[in-house]
């Protein structure tokens, strides 16, 4: 019996160490390994996305994946003769999927912020965005103060949730129970907004504008932009070790701007050229 207890005690001591070692090796590999040669050899790169995020990457009624980021990613890697495979993921687990090597990139309206910068490397910026409040006009909520005591919806793992936590006085402290309702996707949040189960959604402006514009009852929504919410930038997220991949993406985006392809993609999805591409940050 004493021998059996000793074995169990040894297992309790060893297993956590082994697991911790495994986690450290995954993180170390993600932060140091350059995978460009492997990507170039297999002629394929895997992009993780939320495939309900209009207009960046979403499914049409026939199931076909389309979107601004879909077109942009394909245009960048076409320059290198590499095919882009898009892998739908749980957006709240996106950095873990990236670190584990399940995907190579996060390219889906991925906003740059300090907390994410600790986990991933970013490409140059390619689009501006901000968080806005979406409500129904019949609720008569016209600003952030109007959400006092009301229920707010936010996508799990989104920039909106980060902003809510980092600037609690702005909105979190006002809403019911000081806690938002979390959703896997924005369409699910809109279902509850339309049914008055929630009274507002904090979300990306690019998504809100596109989604509402394509709804039959688009005039029933109100959007509010607060000057207290800073402008954001979309960029491609990748493992910190992928320095060559980052260089290739930055160069590819620059080439698209020079040859006019970026302007065409912007006009296709937004009706105008965003006229924005951040500096190469290599």
N, C-alpha and C positions, 0 to 999 in steps of 0.2 A: 504493500500500500504506500509506504514511504517513497519507494522507487517511482511509482506511478505519479504521485504528487510532484516529485522532483521533475519528472518529464514535462508535466503540464506547466509547471512554473517556468521551465526553460523555454517552452513554446511561447508563453505569454511575453517573455522578454525578447525573444528572437524575431517573432513574426512582425511586430511593429517596426523594428529596425529594418527588416527586409523590405517592407512596404514603403517606408520612408525613403530608403535607398532607391527604390524603383521610381518613386515620384521625382526625386532629385535628378535621376538620370534622364527622365523624360524632359524635364525643364532645362537641364543643361544641354541636351541634344537640340532642343528647339531654339535655344539662345546662341548656339555656336555652329550648328551644321548648316552648310550652304547646299541646298538641294537642286540648284539650277541644272547641273549636269544630268541628274536623274530625270528631271522634267523634260529637258531637251532630248534625251535619249528615247524616252517613251512617247514623245510628241503629244503630251497631254498634261493639262493642269486642272486641278479640281477646285472649284469655287464653292464655298458654303454660303447659303442664302436662306432667307425666309421667303418662300415662293408665293406669299400673299401680299407682298409689299409693293403696291402700285405707287408710282410707275417704274420703280427701279428694277423689280424682278417679280413677275406674277404669272399665273396660269390663265389663259383664255378659256372660254367655255368648252373648247374642244381639247383642252388639256395642254396645249402648246405653251411652252415657257417663252415669255417675251419681256421686254422692258429696257429702260435706259441703260442700266448697268450691264444687262445681258449683251446689248449691242456694243457697248463700250469695251467690255472685256474681250469679246470676240475680235473687235477691230484692233486692239492692242496686240493680242497674241497671233493674229493672222500675219503680222509683220515678221514673226519668228517661225512661221510654219507649225504652230502648236494649236491643237484643238482644246477648246474649253469645255469641260464637263461640269454641270451645275448640280450640286448636291444639297437638297433641302435638309435643314438641321433645326434643332431646338435652339431658337435664338438666345435663350438664357444660358446655353452651354457653349456658345460660339467660340470663346477663347480656349476652352478645354478641348474642343474638337480640333482646333488649329494646332494646339500644342502637341496633341496625341498623334498628329499626322493623318487623321481621317480626311482632312481637307488641306489644301495648300494656301488658300486665300479666303479672306472675308471681303466680299465685294457686293454690297447690297445696302446702299444708303448708310454706310458705317461712319458715324460721326467721330471726329477726333476729340478726345478729352484726356486730362491728366491721368485718370485712373486706368484708362485703357492703354495709354502710352507706357505704363509700367509693365504691361503684359505682352504687347505686340509692337512691331515696327510699322510705321505708316508710309505710304507713298506720298507724293506731292498731292495737294488738294486739287479736286476737279469740279467741285460744286458747292455752293453756299446753301445753308439751310438754317432753320430756327425751330424752336418748340412753340406751338400755339395751342390755345384752348378752343375746343370745338364743342358747341352746345346746340340745342334746338331753340329756335326763336320763341316758341311758345312757352319756354321755361323762363323767359325774360331775364336770363343771366347775360350781362353785357361786359363783365370784366372779372378779374380774379376774385375780388371781394364778393361777387355774386355767388361764388361757390361755397360761401360760409355755411356749414352744416349740411352741405350737399355731398353726394357720392361721386367720386372721380374714378375714371378708368385709365389705366396705363398698361402698355405692353411690358411684360416681364423681360428684363435684360435690356430695355431700351434706354436711349439717352434721356427721355422724359422722366423715367424712374430715377436716374442719376441726378438730374436737376432737382427733382422733388426732394430727394434726400439731402442734397448739398445746400439747397436754399429753402429750408423748411418754412421760414416766415413768409415766403412769397405765396405759397399755396397749401403745403402739407398741413400746417398748423390750423388752416381754415376749414378743411374738409371734414366730413363726418368721421368720427373716431380717429382723426389724424392719420388715416390709413387708406390707401387707394385699393380698388379692386384690380387685381392683376389678370391680364389676358395673354394667351399664347400668340394671338394674332389680332390685328386691328379690326378686321371684319367682324369678329366676335364682339368686340367692344361696341361697334356701331349697331349691332343687333340689340344689345342691351340699352344703348342710348335711345334708339328709336322706340323701344318698349318702355322707356322712362325708368328702367331699373337702375340706371346711373344717369347723372345729369350733365356730365362733361367728360371729355377725353383730352388728356395732355399728349400731344403727338407731333410728329414731323410735319412741317408746313408743306413740303413737296408732296407727301402722301395725302394730306388732308385736301389740298387744292385739287389734285387729280381725281381723288375718290369722289368728292362731293360734286365736282363738275359732271361726272358720269352717272350720277344718280337721277332717277326720274323726278324726285322731290328735292332737288338741289336747293331750292329757295327756302326750304324749311330749316336750314342750318345757319348758324352764326359762328364766325371765327374771330377770335380776339388775339391780337399780338401785343404782348407786354414789352415795353422798352427795357424792363428789368431782366428779360431773358436775353442773353448774349447771342450774337450771330455764331453759327456753327459752320464747320466745313466737313464735307464728305471726302474720304480718302480710302485707299485699299489697305486692309490690314493683313500683315504677314508675320511669320516667325522672325524673331530678331536675328537669327543666324542667316536668313536668306538675303544677304547683301546683294548678290548678283541679280536675283529676282526683282528686288526693289529697283535696282539700276535699270533693268530692262523695262519695267513698267513705267518708270519716270520718263525714260527716253521715248517709249511708245506713245505715251500721252502727248509729249511735246511734238512728236511727228504728226499726230492727228490734228493738233492745233495748226501746225504749219501748212499741211496739205488741205485743210478745210473740212476734213471728215468730222472733226469734233463739232464744228458749227452745224453740220447737217444732222448729226445725232441730237444735238440740243434742240434744233428747230422741229425735228420729228416728234419729240416727246413733250416739249414745253411751248412750242409755237414761236419760240424766239431763241436767239443765241444767248447763252448765259454770259458769254464773253469773259469767262473766268477760268484760269488755270494757275494754281499756285506755283511758286518757284521750285525748281528741282532741289530737293533737300538731301541729295547724296553727299 
